[in-house]
């Protein structure tokens, strides 16, 4: 099931871009309208209700920032959600848009699945805020899980990765990606299922991708923490979540990580080394500390919603996953 009644407005001065996004979303049943620029967008938003606006930034006369300001002046019940879709990929632009009220920020070019996932997550959060949850929440969470969690994991030379996400649960999520010589895992677990659970997982994953694209985790963490703090100070609620973000240097096995909320994680070799897990929340209070560890040949990083030490005797990532049949788990082993 998804929200086929949702009304979307695509705002872009480039006709090709408008048509491309419209084609990708129409096939999923959304009602689509087009605006050729900022002035046209504001006129349409004032004239009729929209559930979601997909907004370009760089447009003549009235740009996307101006449109966000105009949307923010509307009454809360008349205000559509906004996802910025822009070729501008710097964090300053992301922060400015979110401060002006955007729900999400998607950088061009983007994968069609990522576009659909962000739209569905944004609409789910909107419905949750309006109190129309019911069965929709569980169905939407299940759909989002299938698109958030990567179907194919990176398999860099000299490393073995395996993972499982429990599809019947809607509280734990992971994303794993490789950027140059760095492997990054983002593992998020929320206390309870609901429409906000997949949304917070998407938020952490998207921020991780943006912050770590050109910076290491120690360099990116202050910006990541500050951005989330500013986001929450604007009254935007982010459900409490345990979050582990680990960055692994594929050459030497050096691991930088933050592990907030007490998420169970260990490095297994001849001994079992628990990863530090302070009871902090990213974006609240003081920024969490960066911790350092190391994966030597034959050692394995295990992150799980249950007890990861149960998989400690395993000699491969795949065996570690098999040893934990009822939990969401990620295993990364250096050969």
C-alpha positions in Angstrom: 0.0 0.0 0.0 1.1 3.6 -0.5 -0.6 7.0 -0.5 -2.1 7.1 -4.0 -4.2 10.1 -3.0 -1.1 12.3 -2.3 -0.8 15.4 -4.4 2.7 16.5 -5.4 3.9 19.7 -7.0 7.2 19.5 -8.9 8.9 22.9 -9.1 11.8 23.4 -11.6 12.5 25.9 -14.4 14.0 23.0 -16.5 11.2 21.2 -18.3 13.3 18.0 -18.8 13.9 17.8 -15.0 10.2 18.3 -14.3 9.2 15.6 -16.8 11.8 13.1 -15.5 10.7 13.4 -11.9 7.0 13.3 -12.9 7.4 10.1 -14.9 9.2 8.4 -12.1 6.5 9.2 -9.6 3.4 8.9 -11.7 4.0 5.2 -12.2 3.5 4.9 -8.4 0.1 6.5 -8.6 0.8 10.0 -7.2 -1.2 13.0 -8.5 1.4 15.3 -10.1 1.3 19.1 -10.9 4.0 21.2 -12.4 5.4 24.7 -11.7 7.8 26.3 -14.1 9.4 28.5 -11.4 9.2 30.1 -8.0 6.5 32.6 -8.8 4.3 29.9 -10.4 4.9 27.6 -7.4 3.8 30.1 -4.8 0.7 30.9 -6.8 -0.3 27.3 -7.0 0.5 26.5 -3.4 -1.7 29.4 -2.3 -4.5 28.3 -4.6 -4.8 24.7 -3.8 -3.5 22.2 -1.1 -0.5 20.0 -1.9 0.8 17.2 0.3 4.4 17.5 -0.9 6.5 19.9 -3.0 9.7 18.8 -4.8 11.6 22.0 -5.1 14.6 23.1 -7.2 16.8 25.8 -5.8 18.4 27.7 -8.6 15.6 29.4 -10.6 15.4 32.9 -12.0 13.5 35.7 -10.3 12.2 33.7 -7.3 14.5 30.9 -6.2 13.9 27.9 -4.1 14.9 29.6 -0.8 12.3 32.3 -1.5 9.6 29.6 -2.0 10.6 27.9 1.3 10.1 31.2 3.1 6.7 31.7 1.5 5.6 28.2 2.4 6.8 28.8 6.0 4.4 31.7 6.3 1.3 29.5 5.6 -0.9 28.2 8.4 0.4 24.8 9.6 -2.6 22.9 8.3 -2.2 24.5 4.8 1.6 24.0 4.6 2.9 21.2 2.3 6.0 19.3 3.1 9.0 20.2 0.9 11.8 18.1 -0.4 14.6 20.2 -2.0 15.9 18.5 -5.2 19.1 20.3 -6.2 22.5 19.9 -7.8 24.0 22.0 -5.0 25.6 19.4 -2.7 27.3 21.5 0.0 26.2 21.2 3.7 25.7 24.9 4.0 22.9 24.7 1.4 21.4 21.6 3.1 21.4 23.4 6.5 19.9 26.6 5.1 17.0 24.7 3.5 16.3 22.7 6.6 16.3 25.8 8.7 13.8 27.3 6.3 11.5 24.3 6.8 12.4 21.7 4.2 11.8 18.2 5.3 14.5 16.6 3.2 17.3 17.4 0.7 18.0 15.2 -2.3 21.1 15.9 -4.5 21.0 15.6 -8.3 21.6 13.2 -9.9 19.8 10.7 -7.8 18.7 7.1 -8.1 15.0 6.6 -8.8 14.7 4.3 -5.8 16.1 7.0 -3.6 13.6 9.5 -4.9 10.7 7.2 -4.2 12.0 6.3 -0.8 12.4 10.0 0.3 8.9 10.8 -1.1 7.3 7.9 0.8 9.2 8.6 4.0 8.2 12.3 3.9 4.5 11.5 3.2 4.6 8.9 6.0 5.9 11.5 8.5 3.3 14.0 7.3 0.5 11.5 7.9 1.9 10.6 11.3 1.9 14.2 12.4 -1.7 14.6 11.2 -2.8 11.6 13.3 -3.8 9.3 10.4 -1.6 6.4 11.2 -3.3 3.1 11.8 -2.5 0.2 9.5 -0.7 2.6 7.1 2.2 3.0 9.5 3.2 -0.7 9.6 2.7 -1.2 5.8 4.7 1.9 5.0 7.5 1.0 7.4 7.8 -2.4 5.7 7.9 -0.8 2.3 10.6 1.7 3.4 12.7 -1.1 5.0 12.9 -2.8 1.6 14.3 0.3 0.0 16.5 1.8 2.8 18.5 -1.4 3.5 20.9 -2.0 0.6 20.2 -5.2 -1.3 23.9 -5.6 -2.3 26.6 -4.9 0.2 30.1 -3.6 -0.9 32.6 -6.4 -1.1 36.1 -4.7 -1.1 39.1 -6.9 -1.7 40.4 -8.4 1.5 37.2 -7.9 3.4 34.0 -10.0 3.9 30.6 -8.4 4.7 27.3 -9.9 5.5 24.1 -8.5 7.1 20.4 -9.3 7.8 17.5 -7.0 8.5 14.5 -8.5 10.3 11.6 -7.7 7.9 8.9 -8.3 10.5 10.3 -5.7 12.8 10.2 -2.0 12.1 12.7 -0.6 14.6 16.2 -1.4 13.3 17.8 -0.4 10.1 21.3 -0.3 8.5 23.1 1.2 5.6 26.5 0.3 4.3 28.5 2.0 1.6 32.0 2.4 0.3 33.6 5.7 -0.6 37.1 5.5 -2.0 39.2 3.6 0.5 36.7 4.0 3.4 33.8 1.7 4.3 31.0 3.3 6.3 28.2 1.5 8.2 25.3 3.4 9.7 23.1 1.3 12.1 20.0 2.8 13.7 17.7 1.3 16.2 14.6 3.0 17.6 12.7 2.0 20.8 9.4 1.3 19.1 7.9 0.9 15.6 5.9 3.6 14.0 5.9 6.0 11.1 8.8 8.0 12.5 11.1 4.9 12.8 12.0 4.6 9.1 12.1 8.4 8.8 14.8 8.8 11.5 16.8 5.9 9.8 16.6 7.7 6.5 17.7 11.0 8.1 20.8 9.5 9.8 21.7 7.6 6.6 21.2 10.7 4.3 23.3 12.9 6.7 26.0 10.2 6.9 26.3 10.1 3.1 26.4 13.9 2.9 28.8 14.5 5.8 31.2 11.7 4.9 31.3 12.2 1.2 34.5 14.2 1.3 35.4 14.3 5.0 36.4 11.6 7.5 34.2 10.9 10.4 36.3 12.9 12.9 36.1 15.9 10.6 32.4 15.5 9.8 31.0 14.8 13.3 30.9 18.4 14.6 28.9 19.5 11.5 26.6 16.5 11.8 25.9 17.1 15.4 25.4 20.8 14.9 23.0 20.3 12.0 20.9 17.8 14.0 20.9 20.1 17.1 19.7 23.1 15.0 17.1 20.9 13.4 15.6 19.9 16.7 15.8 23.4 18.1 13.4 24.4 15.4 10.9 22.2 17.0 11.3 19.2 14.7 11.1 16.1 16.7 13.6 13.3 16.0 12.7 10.1 17.9 15.3 8.8 20.3 17.5 6.3 18.6 20.6 4.3 19.2 23.0 5.1 16.3 26.4 3.6 15.4 28.3 5.2 12.6 31.7 3.4 11.9 34.2 4.4 9.3 36.8 1.7 8.4 40.0 2.4 6.6 40.2 -0.5 4.2 44.0 -0.3 3.9 45.0 -0.6 7.6 41.8 -1.5 9.4 41.7 1.6 11.5 38.1 2.2 12.8 36.7 5.6 13.8 33.2 5.3 15.3 30.5 7.0 17.3 28.1 4.7 19.2 25.2 6.6 20.9 22.3 5.2 22.8 24.0 2.0 24.0 23.8 0.0 20.7 25.6 -3.4 21.2 28.7 -3.8 19.1 31.9 -5.7 19.4 35.2 -6.5 17.7 35.8 -10.2 17.8 39.2 -11.9 17.4 41.1 -13.9 20.0 39.3 -11.7 22.5 36.0 -9.8 22.5 36.3 -6.0 22.5 33.0 -4.2 23.2 32.7 -0.8 21.4 32.2 2.1 23.7 28.5 2.9 23.9 27.7 6.1 25.8 24.1 6.9 26.6 24.1 10.0 24.4 21.8 11.1 21.6 23.3 12.6 18.5 22.2 16.2 18.2 21.4 16.6 21.9 23.6 18.0 24.7 27.3 17.7 23.9 28.6 16.1 20.7 29.4 12.4 21.2 33.1 11.5 21.3 34.9 9.9 18.4 36.3 6.5 19.4 39.1 4.6 17.7 39.7 0.9 17.3 41.4 -1.5 14.9 40.4 -4.5 12.8 43.4 -6.8 12.3 43.4 -9.7 9.9 40.9 -12.3 11.0 39.0 -9.9 13.3 35.3 -9.1 12.8 33.1 -6.1 13.7 29.6 -7.2 14.8 26.7 -4.8 15.3 23.4 -6.2 16.3 20.1 -5.4 18.0 20.6 -8.5 20.2 23.7 -9.8 21.9 26.5 -9.8 19.2 28.8 -12.0 21.4 26.5 -14.9 20.5 28.1 -14.9 17.1 31.6 -14.5 18.4 32.8 -18.1 17.6 32.0 -17.6 13.9 35.0 -17.6 11.6 33.3 -15.8 8.7 30.8 -12.9 8.3 28.2 -15.3 6.8 28.5 -17.7 9.7 28.1 -14.8 12.2 24.8 -13.8 10.5 23.6 -17.4 10.6 24.4 -17.7 14.3 22.0 -14.8 15.0 18.8 -15.8 13.2 16.4 -13.5 15.1 18.1 -10.2 15.1 19.1 -7.4 12.7 22.9 -7.7 12.4 25.9 -6.5 10.4 29.2 -8.4 10.2 32.4 -7.0 8.7 35.5 -9.2 8.7 39.0 -8.4 7.6 40.5 -11.4 5.8 
